[in-house]
Amino acid sequence: MSFTVAIVGRPNVGKSTLFNRLVGKKLALVDDTPGVTRDRRPGEAKLVDLRFTIIDTAGLEEAGPDTLEGRMRAQTEAAIDEADLSLFVVDAKYGLTQIDQSLAEMLRRRGKPVVLVANKSEARGSDAGFYDAYTLGLGEPVPISAEHGQGMIDLRDAIVEALGEERAFPEPDDVAETDIVLRDDDEFEDEDFEPEYDDSKPLRVAIVGRPNAGKSTLINRFLGEDRLLTGPEAGITRDSISVEWDWRGRTIKMFDTAGMRRKARVQEKLEKLSVADTLRAIRFAETVVIVFDATIPFEKQDIQIVDLCLREGRAAVLAFNKWDLVEDQQAVLADLREKTERLLPQARGIRAVPISGQTGYALDKLMQNIIDTDKVWNKRISTSKLNRWLDSVTTQHPPPAVSGRRLKLKYMTQVKARPPAFMISCTRPDALPESYIRYLTNGLRADFDMPGVPIRIHLKAGDNPFEGRKKKR
């Protein structure tokens, strides 16, 4: 079993930079603004020959428990209690502050191993801050530069010394060797093969929406604990934080994301980074839950977020949150259904569930709709069924003639899933009207039961055996 390390310190000492250095990726947002990180973010770290779980935390500040800073501090203290060791990061360039002294006292009271890390030691004039760190009474500080990767060997040795060789290098678990056959979901060697849906695979779900729609509260209710920072303030979440839990025996990996405002309102660099992180989470996920505020649904930004998720090819489910605040629920529900069909024609049949993240109302129903949508997103239709269907729909409604010449659709097959994509071989594919492609798309949705997921149709010109030959005179 590996060990867990929490990175702690006051704001803007370089904790997220060190986190990114140890995990080898730019997972955590980094900016010169103090207090960028708010939730605790786990990651798998590699430091020379050490392998462990690292937790990035919010900067610790002295604040009341009811304030945002106080709730951030509670999240960081939870990470310290969860970890086997803490990396206490101080700023050697700036020197110590009273907050550093308070944090050192708090860590001593915890009674867990602590490694004192003096970051930014490459800066000119950092020697004074480095030697000041001895006064914290936490042992010899390790001088590093998280930005440039200096001092990582010394950090590794300090971690091993603090934990001990046996804890730092646990014995590997015995793993039975099994023959595993992997299949690429997007490649189908047998065109008439319709694979069964694999409900044992972990499912990646991203929770997105406007600020203050209740995304973090919803995930906390799923987990049954205050894992993510919440509050009445809009825009609390900045990083995309992933959490894992089981639902009816299946592993669900959920991503909490920053609220997405209209592009014209996003001016600050930090908010732009948060939105970019949200877009990465959408692309990484399989199913996206767009959370609406049921008290003010279908703002322009809500519709744009749904359209963005569909253009990215994700399976989408709508969640009308704060349902417990709606008074005339039957009338509001009928109005939401009408608006969903009218305002989202590109996602005909999209699943929508009224929920309450605060009370837990209808969360099981939401999860079932997520699973059902993922099944459609992974759906594979045999080529023989598709061509019988194509003959039927083109007989009922033939393609229009363009410039006096009739268009002919010859052959159809599914080229990939996730999302479902189809290729149609036809004459003059560039001349087929967009309206007829919509007719085919809607027919596929209705006849093969594929509501609410994006469907791609690609047109391809058939091979002409006489192409390239010179005409005989």
C-alpha positions in Angstrom: 0.0 0.0 0.0 1.3 3.4 -1.0 1.4 6.5 1.3 -0.3 9.9 1.1 1.3 13.3 1.3 -0.4 16.6 1.8 1.2 19.9 0.7 0.3 22.7 3.1 1.3 26.3 3.7 0.1 29.8 3.5 -1.2 31.3 0.2 1.1 31.9 -2.7 4.2 30.0 -1.5 4.1 27.6 -4.5 2.1 24.6 -3.3 0.3 24.0 -6.6 3.6 24.5 -8.6 5.2 21.8 -6.5 2.1 19.6 -6.9 2.3 19.9 -10.7 6.1 19.1 -10.5 5.5 15.9 -8.6 2.6 14.6 -10.7 4.4 15.5 -13.9 1.4 17.4 -15.4 -0.1 20.9 -15.1 -3.2 19.6 -13.3 -3.6 22.4 -10.7 -4.2 26.0 -11.7 -1.2 28.3 -11.0 -1.3 32.1 -10.9 0.4 34.9 -9.1 -2.9 35.7 -7.4 -2.9 34.4 -3.8 -5.6 31.8 -2.9 -6.0 30.3 -6.3 -6.5 26.7 -4.9 -9.6 26.2 -2.8 -10.5 22.5 -2.8 -8.1 19.7 -2.0 -6.9 18.0 -5.2 -5.4 14.5 -5.2 -2.9 13.2 -7.7 -0.5 10.3 -8.3 3.1 11.6 -7.7 6.5 10.3 -8.8 9.7 11.5 -7.1 12.7 9.6 -8.3 11.9 6.0 -7.0 9.0 7.0 -4.7 5.4 6.5 -5.8 2.7 8.1 -3.6 -0.6 10.0 -3.5 -0.1 13.8 -3.3 -2.9 16.2 -2.1 -2.8 19.9 -3.1 -4.5 22.1 -0.6 -5.7 25.7 -0.1 -3.5 28.2 1.5 -4.1 28.2 5.3 -5.2 31.5 6.8 -6.5 32.7 10.1 -10.3 33.1 9.6 -13.6 32.4 11.2 -15.3 29.0 10.4 -18.3 30.7 8.6 -16.1 32.6 6.1 -14.9 31.3 2.8 -11.3 31.3 4.1 -12.5 29.4 7.2 -14.2 26.7 5.1 -11.0 26.4 2.9 -9.0 25.9 6.1 -11.4 23.1 7.2 -10.8 21.4 3.8 -7.0 21.7 4.3 -7.1 20.3 7.8 -9.1 17.3 6.6 -6.3 16.7 4.0 -3.7 16.8 6.8 -5.7 14.3 8.9 -6.0 12.0 5.9 -2.3 12.1 4.9 0.6 10.1 6.4 3.0 13.0 6.0 2.8 16.8 5.4 5.1 18.9 3.2 5.0 22.3 4.9 6.0 24.8 2.3 7.4 28.2 3.2 8.6 31.0 0.9 12.4 31.4 1.4 12.4 34.5 -0.8 9.7 36.4 1.2 10.6 35.0 4.6 8.4 33.8 7.5 5.2 35.4 8.7 3.0 35.0 11.7 0.8 32.6 9.7 3.8 30.3 9.2 4.3 30.2 12.9 0.7 29.3 13.6 0.7 26.6 10.9 3.9 25.1 12.4 2.2 24.9 15.8 -0.9 23.3 14.3 1.2 20.6 12.5 3.1 19.9 15.7 -0.2 19.3 17.5 -1.2 16.8 14.9 1.7 14.6 15.8 2.3 13.4 12.2 5.6 13.4 10.3 6.3 16.8 8.7 9.0 17.8 6.1 9.8 21.5 6.0 10.2 22.7 2.4 11.8 26.1 1.7 10.5 26.9 -1.8 11.9 29.6 -4.2 15.4 29.0 -2.8 16.9 29.8 -6.2 16.0 33.5 -5.8 18.6 36.1 -5.0 18.4 37.0 -1.3 16.6 33.8 -0.2 19.3 32.7 2.2 17.9 34.8 5.1 14.4 33.2 4.6 15.9 29.7 4.5 17.8 30.1 7.8 14.7 31.7 9.4 12.9 28.4 8.7 15.0 26.7 11.3 13.1 28.8 14.0 9.9 26.9 13.2 11.2 23.9 15.2 10.3 21.4 12.5 13.8 20.2 11.7 16.1 21.1 8.8 14.4 22.8 5.9 14.8 21.3 2.4 15.7 24.1 -0.1 13.9 23.6 -3.5 12.7 25.4 -6.5 9.3 23.9 -7.6 9.3 26.1 -10.7 12.7 24.9 -11.9 12.8 21.4 -10.4 15.8 22.0 -8.2 16.3 20.1 -4.9 14.0 17.2 -5.8 16.6 14.6 -4.7 17.0 16.2 -1.3 13.2 16.3 -1.0 13.0 12.6 -1.8 15.6 11.8 0.9 13.8 13.9 3.5 10.5 12.1 2.8 12.2 8.7 3.2 13.8 9.7 6.4 10.6 11.1 7.9 8.5 8.0 7.0 11.1 5.3 7.2 12.3 2.8 4.6 9.5 0.3 5.2 6.7 2.8 4.9 8.3 4.6 1.9 8.9 1.5 -0.1 6.0 -0.9 0.7 6.0 -4.5 -0.6 4.0 -4.7 -3.9 0.7 -6.5 -3.7 0.5 -9.9 -5.3 -1.4 -9.5 -8.6 -2.6 -12.6 -10.4 -1.6 -12.7 -14.0 -4.6 -12.9 -16.2 -5.1 -12.8 -20.0 -6.9 -9.5 -20.7 -8.2 -8.8 -24.2 -8.7 -5.1 -24.8 -11.1 -3.9 -27.5 -11.1 -0.5 -29.0 -14.7 0.8 -28.8 -14.3 2.9 -31.8 -13.1 0.1 -34.1 -15.5 -2.6 -35.4 -13.9 -5.4 -37.4 -17.3 -7.1 -37.9 -19.8 -4.7 -39.3 -22.7 -6.8 -38.1 -21.4 -7.1 -34.6 -23.4 -5.3 -31.9 -21.5 -5.5 -28.6 -23.3 -5.6 -25.3 -23.0 -2.6 -23.0 -20.2 -3.1 -20.4 -21.6 -1.9 -17.1 -18.5 -2.9 -15.2 -16.3 -0.2 -16.6 -15.8 3.0 -14.6 -17.9 5.9 -15.9 -16.4 9.4 -16.1 -19.0 12.1 -15.5 -18.4 15.9 -15.6 -20.8 18.3 -13.7 -20.9 21.6 -15.5 -23.1 24.7 -15.4 -23.3 28.4 -14.6 -21.8 29.7 -11.3 -23.8 29.0 -8.2 -26.0 26.4 -9.8 -25.2 23.9 -7.0 -22.7 21.6 -8.7 -20.4 21.1 -5.7 -23.3 20.6 -3.3 -24.7 18.0 -5.7 -21.4 16.0 -5.7 -21.2 16.3 -1.9 -24.7 14.8 -1.6 -23.6 11.9 -3.8 -20.6 11.2 -1.7 -22.4 11.7 1.6 -19.6 14.0 3.0 -18.4 17.6 2.6 -15.7 16.7 0.2 -15.9 19.9 -1.9 -16.0 23.5 -0.8 -19.5 25.0 -1.0 -21.2 28.2 0.1 -23.5 31.0 -1.0 -20.7 32.8 -2.9 -20.7 32.4 -6.7 -17.6 31.0 -8.3 -16.1 29.2 -5.4 -14.8 26.3 -7.5 -11.8 27.1 -9.7 -10.0 23.8 -10.4 -11.7 20.8 -11.9 -11.6 18.3 -9.0 -12.2 14.6 -9.5 -13.8 12.3 -6.9 -14.6 8.6 -7.1 -17.5 6.7 -5.5 -19.6 3.6 -6.2 -23.2 3.5 -7.3 -24.8 0.1 -7.3 -21.5 -1.6 -7.6 -20.2 0.6 -10.4 -17.3 3.0 -10.1 -18.2 6.6 -10.9 -15.5 9.2 -11.4 -17.1 12.6 -11.1 -15.5 16.0 -12.0 -16.6 19.1 -10.3 -15.9 22.1 -12.5 -15.8 25.9 -12.3 -19.0 27.7 -13.3 -19.0 29.0 -16.8 -20.1 32.6 -17.4 -20.7 34.2 -20.8 -17.5 34.7 -22.7 -17.8 38.5 -22.8 -17.8 38.6 -19.0 -14.7 36.5 -18.6 -12.0 39.1 -18.3 -9.6 38.0 -15.6 -6.7 35.6 -16.5 -7.6 33.3 -13.5 -11.2 32.9 -14.7 -10.0 32.1 -18.2 -7.7 29.4 -16.8 -10.7 28.0 -14.8 -12.9 27.9 -17.9 -10.1 26.2 -19.9 -9.8 23.6 -17.1 -13.6 23.0 -17.3 -13.4 22.5 -21.1 -10.6 19.8 -20.5 -12.9 18.1 -18.0 -15.7 18.0 -20.6 -13.5 16.5 -23.2 -12.2 13.9 -20.8 -15.6 12.9 -19.5 -18.0 10.4 -21.2 -21.3 11.9 -19.9 -21.8 15.5 -18.9 -24.5 16.6 -16.5 -25.5 20.2 -17.1 -26.8 21.7 -13.9 -29.6 24.3 -14.3 -30.9 26.5 -11.5 -34.6 25.5 -11.5 -35.6 29.0 -10.1 -34.0 30.7 -13.1 -33.6 28.1 -15.9 -32.8 28.4 -19.5 -30.6 31.5 -19.4 -28.8 32.1 -22.6 -25.6 30.7 -21.1 -27.3 27.5 -20.1 -28.2 26.8 -23.7 -24.7 27.6 -24.9 -23.2 25.2 -22.4 -25.5 22.4 -23.6 -24.6 23.2 -27.2 -20.9 23.2 -26.3 -21.1 19.7 -24.7 -23.0 18.3 -27.8 -20.5 19.8 -30.2 -17.7 18.1 -28.2 -19.6 14.8 -28.8 -20.4 14.1 -25.1 -23.5 12.4 -23.9 -25.6 15.1 -22.0 -28.1 15.0 -19.2 -29.9 18.0 -17.8 -30.4 18.4 -14.0 -32.8 21.1 -12.8 -31.3 21.7 -9.4 -32.9 23.5 -6.4 -36.2 21.8 -7.0 -37.0 22.1 -3.3 -37.3 25.9 -3.8 -39.9 25.6 -6.6 -43.5 26.3 -5.4 -45.8 25.2 -8.2 -43.8 22.2 -9.3 -46.3 20.7 -11.8 -46.7 23.9 -13.7 -42.9 24.6 -13.7 -42.2 21.0 -14.8 -44.6 21.3 -17.8 -43.0 24.6 -18.7 -39.4 23.1 -18.5 -40.4 20.3 -20.8 -41.8 22.7 -23.4 -38.7 24.9 -23.3 -36.4 21.9 -23.5 -38.0 20.7 -26.7 -38.2 24.2 -28.2 -34.8 25.6 -27.2 -32.7 22.5 -27.7 -33.8 21.0 -31.0 -30.3 19.7 -31.7 -30.7 17.4 -28.7 -34.1 16.0 -29.3 -35.1 13.6 -26.5 -32.4 14.8 -24.1 -33.0 13.4 -20.6 -33.9 16.0 -18.0 -34.4 15.4 -14.3 -35.6 17.8 -11.5 -33.4 17.3 -8.5 -32.3 18.9 -5.2 -28.6 18.6 -4.3 -29.4 20.1 -0.9 -32.0 17.5 0.2 -30.9 14.6 -2.1 -34.2 14.4 -4.0 -34.2 12.3 -7.1 -30.4 11.7 -7.2 -30.9 8.0 -7.9 -33.1 8.9 -10.8 -30.5 11.2 -12.1 -27.8 8.5 -11.9 -30.0 6.0 -13.8 -30.6 8.6 -16.5 -26.8 9.1 -16.7 -26.3 5.3 -17.2 -29.1 5.1 -19.8 -27.6 8.0 -21.8 -24.2 6.4 -21.7 -25.7 3.2 -23.1 -27.1 5.1 -26.1 -23.7 7.0 -26.5 -21.9 3.6 -26.8 -24.6 2.1 -29.1 -23.5 0.1 -32.1 -26.0 -0.7 -35.0 -25.2 -3.5 -37.5 -24.7 -2.5 -41.1 -27.5 -4.8 -42.4 -30.0 -3.0 -40.2 -28.8 0.4 -41.2 -29.0 -0.4 -44.9 -32.5 -1.8 -44.6 -33.4 1.4 -42.7 -31.8 3.6 -45.4 -33.8 1.9 -48.2 -37.0 2.5 -46.2 -36.5 6.2 -45.4 -35.2 7.1 -48.9 -38.2 5.4 -50.4 -40.6 7.3 -48.2 -38.8 10.6 -48.7 -36.3 10.5 -51.6 -33.4 13.0 -51.6 -34.2 16.1 -53.6 -32.9 16.7 -57.1 -30.2 19.3 -57.4 -29.7 21.1 -60.7 -32.0 18.6 -62.3 -30.0 15.6 -61.2 -31.3 13.1 -58.7 -29.0 12.2 -55.7 -28.7 8.6 -54.7 -27.7 7.2 -51.3 -26.1 3.8 -51.9 -24.7 2.4 -48.7 -24.6 3.2 -44.9 -22.5 1.9 -42.0 -21.5 2.9 -38.5 -17.9 3.9 -38.4 -17.6 4.6 -34.6 -19.4 5.0 -31.4 -18.9 7.4 -28.5 -20.7 9.3 -30.0 -22.5 7.3 -32.8 -21.1 8.3 -36.2 -22.3 7.0 -39.5 -20.9 7.0 -43.1 -23.2 7.2 -46.1 -21.8 6.5 -49.6 -23.7 8.7 -52.1 -23.4 10.5 -55.4 -22.4 14.2 -55.1 -22.1 14.4 -51.3 -21.4 18.1 -51.4 -24.9 18.7 -53.0 -27.0 16.9 -50.4 -28.9 19.6 -48.5 -28.5 20.1 -44.7 -32.2 19.7 -44.3 -32.1 16.2 -45.6 -29.2 15.3 -43.3 -31.3 16.5 -40.4 -34.2 14.3 -41.6 -31.8 11.3 -41.5 -30.5 12.2 -38.1 -34.0 12.6 -36.6 -35.0 9.3 -38.2 -32.0 7.5 -36.6 -33.0 8.9 -33.2 -36.6 7.8 -33.5 -36.2 4.4 -35.2 -33.1 3.2 -33.2 -34.0 4.8 -29.9 -31.0 7.2 -29.6 -32.4 10.2 -27.8 -30.4 13.1 -26.5 -26.9 12.2 -27.8 -25.0 13.8 -30.7 -25.2 11.9 -33.9 -22.6 12.4 -36.7 -23.3 11.7 -40.3 -20.4 11.8 -42.8 -21.0 11.7 -46.6 -18.6 10.0 -49.0 -18.6 9.8 -52.7 -18.7 6.3 -54.2 -15.7 5.0 -56.2 -16.2 5.7 -59.9 -14.4 2.9 -61.9 -14.3 5.1 -65.0 -12.7 8.1 -63.2 -9.4 9.1 -64.8 -10.0 7.4 -68.1 -9.9 9.5 -71.3 -13.1 9.7 -73.3 -12.9 7.9 -76.6 -13.8 10.0 -79.6 
